[in-house]
Amino acid sequence: MAQLRFKIGNRPYEMACEDGQEQALQDAAALLDAEAQTILQGSGQLSEARLLLFSALIVADKYRALLASGANTTSANDLLQDILASLQEIRTLAEQVAK
């Protein structure tokens, strides 16, 4: 198991992932962080859960638009599965931090 550290919305996270999945997790975290930074610039400070929710909704909307454009659905579905798995791990971490 690999241990990764990354930030989303200026908040540090650390999580384990399967060996070989490090880049996929880093990429997913970078997507969420980019959206989180945009959200923070427009609305200031938000709770961790709300920031992650808004970021995930924006990424999901971009995925929906990608599918609507006729993009290769196999590639898009693989990307979505990676994103969803990462979001689930991030949600679990956020719940642990909130306790």
Helices and strands as residue ranges (DSSP letters): E 2-8, E 11-17, H 22-43, H 48-68, H 73-98
